[in-house]
Amino acid sequence: MMSMCKTLAATILAGTMLFAGSAAAADKAPSGTASSKDGKAMELVQEWDKVFPRSDKVEHRKVTFRTRYGTVLAGDLYVPRDARGKLAALAVSGPFGAVKEQASGLYAQTMAERGFLTLACLIAFTQWFNRHLAEKAEKKEQKAKSETPVDEAAQAKRQEKRHQKVLGGISDLEVWMKDLVRNGFLNVPERAYTLFDNMARRMVDAQAPGLAGRLRAMEAIDFDSESWKSGLTESMGRLYLLMQSYRNMDGLPEEWKDEIRTQIGYPQSKDNVLAGEPVADSLLVLHKQSRKVNDINTDIYWFYGKESRLFARYLSFAVVGTFSTENWIPGSAYKGALCFYNGTGTCRRALFRESVLAEENFVPACSPALKQAAAVYRTAMLTNPFFEDVPLLVDDVRVARNGKDYTLLDNAGNAVRVAMPEETFIDILAITGGNPFASLVIVNGDIWELKSIWYNKEYHTWRDERN
């Protein structure tokens, strides 16, 4: 580690001498310049511009250095006053989103007071910037391709070919489902992996990833629970309904055609979505769920509009080992405009056209009791029977233990079994003292999962990760 620090110290000093000259020269000059990758001059203002007081034990100057990506970055060099000879060196970078004028700068100055040569810079920024350049080049290439005249005949031929592949896959899936029902569900738990995985692979080959996802969800059913038969039966019923809907969608309204194609796995262009009519509102982040499937991380955000009272889902994808480009803060509100994907239902997927963090958060409007919340769920399912993970907001509820299970109770004496980890139950009791609170539950069939609560207008949530 010390040899690495010495190497870093030499690099820092070399860069300093190249770009900023000696300490005396830097103190006299109000600014300096360095050439960036594109040849433009980068001006360095040597004035103190930090959010923390300047130490009289440390000399400070701004320097520049070239990264391994070829970009030139500015940094703040902190040198112990009257230091002589070789010094141990540290490079300091703050948390992602922070800048060198904040936490990293204060830490660097403090370590310089203790005898270290320190450089505060935006290392996280260099990684982000490299990805940004790659994404920008990719978008430029895609835009160039999109501006190429579309061969409508070739496009129609490709769409028809995929349509026939999907129909072929649905025919195989129907035979498989009938065999499964004919033989009964008794032996399903012991052969769930091969049973569902093989057919899911067939649906991927048929270019119907939405059907494959539903089969893998069946594979993930908790077959040790008492409710697995009803859960599997309901999932099979929805899957069969979706298959028949695709076969007979020609006579359906356009929004239902879009919905069914999306459920099957046909993508919708982001450009087309963002070209739709936006809904401007103050949008509260109700909850965030992270899922990892193979090498892809998917973050699912549930939003609620203060004025429109609309729910929306936002999906963010990232390869394992990289940062997601979006990071909405659960419990926070954002002022912005949402564009919804084509389809139907009360909680559709959406994209932000624009957004900014709002100055104040808010508590969403909730159903006053479980009976009204159940009615909201029934309406959502009548609107779109393919809905899964339906968000419900219900006020004045408590949680109680019922044997190994947990129950959500309202003031009218209604109760529903709710799923949550033991740690969440204990936290809720500690936060509320057993008093009523407002809650967000995500409902899928007869499974109600408690995700977030509001108590005394304060938001509380728990990590929700699934692999």
C-alpha positions in Angstrom: 0.0 0.0 0.0 2.8 2.4 0.9 4.6 1.7 -2.4 1.3 2.5 -4.2 1.1 5.7 -2.3 4.6 6.7 -3.2 3.9 6.0 -6.9 0.7 8.1 -6.6 2.7 10.9 -4.9 5.2 10.9 -7.8 2.4 11.0 -10.3 0.6 13.8 -8.5 3.8 15.9 -8.2 4.6 15.3 -11.9 1.2 16.5 -12.9 1.4 19.4 -10.6 4.7 20.5 -12.0 3.4 20.1 -15.6 0.2 21.9 -15.2 0.4 24.2 -12.2 4.1 25.0 -11.8 5.6 25.5 -8.4 3.7 26.3 -5.2 5.0 29.9 -5.3 3.9 30.3 -8.9 0.5 28.9 -8.1 0.0 31.3 -5.2 0.9 34.3 -7.4 -1.2 33.4 -10.4 -5.0 33.9 -10.1 -5.7 31.1 -12.6 -4.0 28.6 -14.9 -4.9 26.7 -18.1 -4.5 23.1 -19.4 -5.5 21.5 -22.6 -8.3 18.9 -22.5 -8.7 16.0 -24.9 -10.6 18.1 -27.5 -7.9 20.8 -27.4 -10.0 23.3 -25.5 -8.5 25.2 -22.6 -9.5 24.4 -19.1 -9.2 27.4 -16.8 -8.2 26.9 -13.2 -9.4 29.6 -10.7 -7.1 29.4 -7.7 -9.5 31.2 -5.4 -10.8 29.3 -2.3 -14.3 28.0 -3.3 -14.9 25.3 -0.7 -17.8 24.9 1.7 -15.4 24.4 4.7 -12.9 26.8 6.3 -9.4 26.9 4.8 -6.6 25.6 7.1 -3.6 27.7 7.8 -1.5 24.6 8.2 -2.0 23.5 4.6 -1.1 25.0 1.2 -3.8 24.5 -1.4 -3.7 24.8 -5.2 -5.6 23.4 -8.2 -4.0 21.0 -10.6 -5.0 19.0 -13.6 -4.1 15.5 -14.7 -5.0 13.2 -17.6 -7.0 10.0 -16.8 -6.5 6.6 -18.5 -9.6 7.5 -20.5 -7.8 10.4 -22.1 -9.9 13.1 -20.4 -8.3 15.9 -18.4 -9.7 16.4 -14.8 -9.1 19.1 -12.3 -8.2 18.3 -8.7 -7.4 20.1 -5.5 -3.9 19.5 -4.2 -3.3 19.9 -0.4 0.3 20.1 0.8 1.4 20.3 4.4 2.9 23.8 4.9 6.7 23.9 5.1 6.9 20.2 4.1 10.2 18.9 2.9 11.3 15.7 1.2 9.2 12.8 0.2 5.6 12.5 1.6 3.1 9.7 1.8 0.2 10.5 -0.6 -3.5 10.0 -0.7 -6.1 10.4 -3.5 -9.5 11.2 -2.1 -12.8 10.9 -3.9 -16.2 11.5 -2.2 -19.4 9.5 -2.5 -21.0 9.4 -5.9 -22.9 12.6 -6.5 -20.6 14.6 -4.2 -17.9 17.0 -5.5 -14.3 17.6 -4.5 -15.4 20.9 -2.9 -17.3 19.0 -0.2 -16.6 15.8 1.8 -13.5 14.7 -0.1 -11.9 18.2 0.1 -12.4 18.4 3.8 -11.0 14.9 4.3 -8.0 15.7 2.1 -7.2 18.9 3.9 -7.5 17.2 7.3 -5.1 14.5 6.2 -2.7 17.1 4.8 -2.7 18.7 8.3 -1.4 15.3 9.5 1.5 15.2 7.0 0.1 13.6 3.9 0.2 15.0 0.4 -3.4 14.7 -0.7 -5.4 15.1 -3.9 -9.2 15.6 -3.9 -10.7 14.6 -7.3 -13.7 13.1 -8.8 -12.7 9.5 -9.5 -16.3 8.3 -9.6 -16.9 11.0 -12.2 -14.2 9.6 -14.5 -16.0 6.2 -14.5 -19.3 7.8 -15.1 -18.0 10.1 -17.8 -16.5 7.2 -19.7 -19.8 5.4 -19.6 -21.5 8.6 -20.6 -19.3 9.0 -23.7 -19.9 5.4 -24.7 -23.7 5.8 -24.3 -23.6 9.1 -26.2 -21.8 7.4 -29.1 -24.3 4.5 -29.1 -27.3 6.9 -29.1 -25.8 8.8 -31.9 -25.3 5.6 -33.9 -28.9 4.5 -33.1 -30.2 7.9 -34.2 -28.4 7.7 -37.4 -29.9 4.3 -38.1 -33.4 5.5 -37.1 -33.0 8.3 -39.7 -32.4 5.8 -42.4 -35.6 5.2 -44.5 -37.5 2.3 -43.2 -38.1 -0.6 -45.6 -41.8 -1.1 -44.6 -42.1 -4.3 -46.6 -39.1 -5.9 -44.9 -40.3 -4.7 -41.5 -43.8 -6.2 -42.1 -42.1 -9.5 -43.2 -40.0 -9.6 -39.9 -43.1 -8.8 -37.8 -45.1 -11.6 -39.5 -42.3 -14.0 -39.0 -42.1 -13.3 -35.3 -45.9 -13.5 -35.0 -45.8 -17.0 -36.5 -43.0 -18.0 -34.1 -45.0 -16.7 -31.1 -48.1 -18.6 -32.3 -46.0 -21.8 -32.7 -44.7 -21.4 -29.1 -48.2 -20.8 -27.8 -49.4 -24.0 -29.4 -46.6 -26.0 -27.7 -47.4 -24.2 -24.4 -51.1 -25.1 -24.7 -50.3 -28.8 -25.1 -47.9 -28.7 -22.2 -50.5 -27.0 -19.9 -53.2 -29.5 -20.8 -50.8 -32.4 -20.0 -50.0 -30.8 -16.7 -53.6 -30.3 -15.8 -54.5 -33.8 -16.9 -51.8 -35.4 -14.8 -52.6 -33.2 -11.7 -50.5 -30.8 -9.6 -49.5 -33.3 -7.0 -46.0 -34.0 -8.3 -45.3 -30.4 -9.4 -43.2 -29.3 -6.4 -40.6 -32.1 -6.7 -40.0 -31.4 -10.4 -40.7 -27.7 -10.6 -37.3 -26.6 -11.9 -37.1 -28.8 -15.0 -40.9 -28.6 -15.5 -41.0 -24.8 -15.8 -37.5 -24.0 -17.0 -37.6 -26.2 -20.1 -40.9 -24.6 -21.3 -39.6 -21.1 -20.4 -36.6 -21.8 -22.7 -39.0 -22.8 -25.4 -40.9 -19.5 -25.1 -37.6 -17.6 -25.3 -36.9 -19.4 -28.6 -40.4 -18.5 -29.7 -39.6 -14.8 -29.1 -42.2 -14.6 -26.3 -40.1 -13.5 -23.3 -43.2 -12.3 -21.4 -44.6 -15.9 -21.4 -41.2 -17.2 -20.3 -41.2 -14.7 -17.4 -44.6 -16.0 -16.2 -43.4 -19.6 -16.3 -40.3 -18.7 -14.3 -42.5 -16.9 -11.8 -44.4 -20.2 -11.4 -41.1 -22.0 -10.8 -40.4 -19.5 -8.0 -43.7 -20.3 -6.1 -43.1 -21.3 -2.5 -44.1 -24.9 -2.8 -43.7 -25.4 1.0 -46.6 -23.0 1.7 -50.2 -24.1 2.1 -51.4 -21.8 -0.7 -49.1 -23.0 -3.5 -52.0 -24.9 -5.3 -54.2 -21.8 -5.5 -51.3 -19.6 -6.5 -50.3 -22.1 -9.3 -53.9 -22.4 -10.5 -54.3 -18.7 -10.7 -51.1 -18.2 -12.5 -52.0 -20.9 -15.0 -55.4 -19.4 -15.6 -53.9 -15.9 -16.3 -51.3 -17.5 -18.6 -54.0 -19.3 -20.6 -56.1 -16.2 -20.8 -53.1 -14.3 -22.2 -52.4 -17.0 -24.8 -56.0 -16.9 -26.1 -56.0 -13.1 -26.1 -53.0 -13.0 -28.3 -54.6 -15.5 -30.7 -57.8 -13.4 -30.9 -56.6 -9.9 -30.5 -57.4 -8.7 -34.1 -60.9 -7.6 -33.0 -59.8 -5.8 -29.8 -59.3 -2.0 -29.3 -55.8 -0.6 -30.0 -55.0 -0.1 -26.3 -55.7 -3.8 -25.6 -53.6 -4.9 -28.6 -50.7 -2.8 -27.2 -51.2 -4.3 -23.8 -51.3 -7.9 -24.9 -48.3 -7.5 -27.2 -46.4 -6.0 -24.3 -47.4 -8.8 -22.0 -46.2 -11.3 -24.6 -42.8 -9.5 -24.7 -42.9 -7.2 -27.7 -40.9 -4.0 -26.8 -42.2 -0.4 -27.1 -39.8 2.2 -28.4 -38.8 4.7 -25.8 -39.0 7.5 -28.4 -42.6 6.6 -29.1 -43.4 6.5 -25.4 -41.8 9.9 -24.8 -43.7 11.3 -27.8 -47.0 10.6 -26.0 -49.0 13.1 -24.0 -47.1 13.7 -20.7 -48.8 13.9 -17.2 -47.3 16.7 -15.1 -47.5 16.2 -11.4 -45.7 15.9 -8.1 -44.7 12.3 -8.0 -43.9 10.4 -4.8 -41.6 7.4 -4.8 -43.7 4.8 -2.9 -41.2 1.9 -3.0 -38.1 0.4 -4.7 -37.6 -3.3 -5.5 -34.4 -4.7 -6.8 -34.3 -7.9 -8.8 -31.3 -9.8 -10.1 -31.8 -12.3 -12.9 -28.6 -13.8 -14.4 -26.3 -10.7 -15.0 -29.0 -8.1 -15.1 -30.1 -5.9 -12.2 -33.6 -4.5 -12.5 -34.8 -1.7 -10.2 -38.6 -1.3 -10.1 -40.0 2.0 -8.7 -43.6 2.6 -7.8 -44.7 6.3 -8.1 -47.9 8.1 -7.0 -49.1 11.4 -8.5 -50.3 13.9 -5.9 -52.8 15.7 -8.2 -53.6 13.0 -10.7 -53.7 10.2 -8.1 -52.2 7.9 -10.8 -49.8 5.0 -10.1 -46.9 4.4 -12.3 -44.0 1.9 -12.5 -40.5 2.8 -13.6 -38.0 0.1 -14.6 -34.3 0.7 -14.6 -31.8 -1.9 -16.0 -28.1 -2.3 -15.4 -25.5 -5.0 -16.0 -24.1 -6.5 -12.8 -21.1 -4.5 -11.7 -22.2 -1.2 -13.2 -24.3 1.7 -11.8 -27.9 2.3 -12.8 -28.4 5.6 -14.6 -31.5 6.3 -12.4 -31.6 6.4 -8.6 -34.9 7.7 -7.3 -35.1 8.1 -3.5 -38.0 6.2 -1.8 -40.2 8.5 0.2 -39.1 11.6 -1.8 -41.3 13.6 -4.2 -40.2 14.7 -7.7 -41.8 17.4 -9.8 -41.9 16.1 -13.4 -43.8 14.9 -16.4 -44.5 11.2 -17.0 -45.2 9.5 -20.3 -47.0 6.2 -20.0 -46.4 3.1 -22.2 -49.3 2.3 -24.5 -51.7 -0.2 -22.9 -54.4 -0.3 -20.3 -54.6 -0.5 -16.5 -54.3 1.5 -13.3 -50.5 1.1 -12.9 -48.8 1.2 -16.2 -45.1 1.4 -16.9 -43.9 5.0 -17.6 -40.8 7.1 -18.5 -39.9 10.5 -17.2 -39.7 13.2 -19.8 -38.3 15.6 -17.1 -38.0 15.6 -13.3 -36.5 17.6 -10.4 -36.4 16.8 -6.7 -39.4 18.6 -5.0 -38.8 20.8 -1.9 -41.4 19.0 0.1 -42.7 15.4 0.3 -46.2 14.4 1.0 -48.3 11.5 2.4 -50.4 9.9 -0.4 -54.2 9.7 -0.3 -55.1 6.2 1.1 -58.2 4.0 1.3 -59.7 4.5 4.8 -60.0 0.8 5.5 -59.2 -2.7 4.1 -62.7 -3.1 2.6 -62.2 -0.1 0.4 -58.6 -1.2 -0.5 -59.9 -4.6 -1.6 -62.5 -2.8 -3.8 -59.7 -0.8 -5.4 -57.8 -4.1 -6.1 -60.9 -5.7 -7.7 -61.3 -2.6 -10.0 -57.7 -2.9 -11.0 -58.1 -6.5 -11.9 -61.3 -5.8 -13.9 -59.4 -3.1 -15.7 -56.5 -5.4 -16.6 -56.7 -9.1 -15.5 -53.0 -9.6 -16.4 -51.9 -7.2 -13.6 -49.3 -8.4 -11.1 -47.9 -6.5 -8.2 -50.8 -4.1 -7.8 -50.0 -1.2 -5.4 -52.6 -0.4 -2.7 -52.6 2.4 -0.2 -54.6 1.9 3.0 -54.8 4.0 6.2 -55.4 3.3 9.9 -54.1 -0.2 10.0 -52.0 -2.2 12.5 -50.0 -5.4 12.2 -50.4 -8.4 14.5 -48.8 -11.8 14.7 -51.1 -14.8 14.0 -49.1 -17.9 14.7 -46.3 -18.0 12.1 -48.1 -15.5 9.9 -48.9 -11.8 10.2 -52.2 -10.0 9.8 -53.1 -6.4 8.8 -56.0 -5.1 10.8 -58.1 -2.0 10.4 -60.3 -0.1 12.8 -63.5 -1.8 11.5 -62.2 -5.2 12.5 -61.4 -6.4 9.0 -58.2 -8.4 8.6 -56.0 -9.8 5.8 -53.0 -12.0 5.9 -49.9 -10.0 5.0 -46.4 -11.2 4.1 -43.3 -9.5 5.6 -40.0 -10.5 7.2 -39.8 -10.9 10.9 -37.4 -7.9 11.1 -39.9 -5.7 9.4 -42.6 -6.7 11.9 -40.4 -5.8 14.8 -39.4 -2.5 13.2 -43.0 -1.5 12.7 -43.9 -2.2 16.3 -40.8 -0.2 17.4 -41.7 2.8 15.2 -45.5 2.9 15.8 -45.8 1.4 19.3 -48.7 -0.6 18.1 -50.6 2.5 16.9 -52.3 2.8 13.5 -50.4 3.9 10.4 -50.8 4.3 6.7 -49.3 1.7 4.5 -48.3 0.6 1.0 -49.0 -3.1 0.1 -48.2 -4.8 -3.1 -50.9 -7.4 -4.0 -50.5 -10.3 -6.3 -53.5 -12.7 -6.2 -54.1 -13.5 -2.6 -50.6 -12.5 -1.4 -50.4 -9.0 0.2 -46.9 -7.8 0.9 -46.3 -4.8 3.2 -43.6 -2.6 1.7 -43.7 0.9 3.3 -45.5 2.8 6.0 -46.1 6.4 7.0 -46.3 7.2 10.7 -46.8 10.7 12.0 -46.2 11.8 8.4 -42.7 10.1 8.4 -41.9 7.6 5.7 -40.3 4.2 6.5 -39.4 1.4 4.1 -37.3 -1.7 4.1 -34.8 -3.2 1.6 -36.5 -5.3 -1.0 -34.1 -7.5 -3.0 -34.9 -10.6 -5.0 -32.4 -12.8 -6.8 
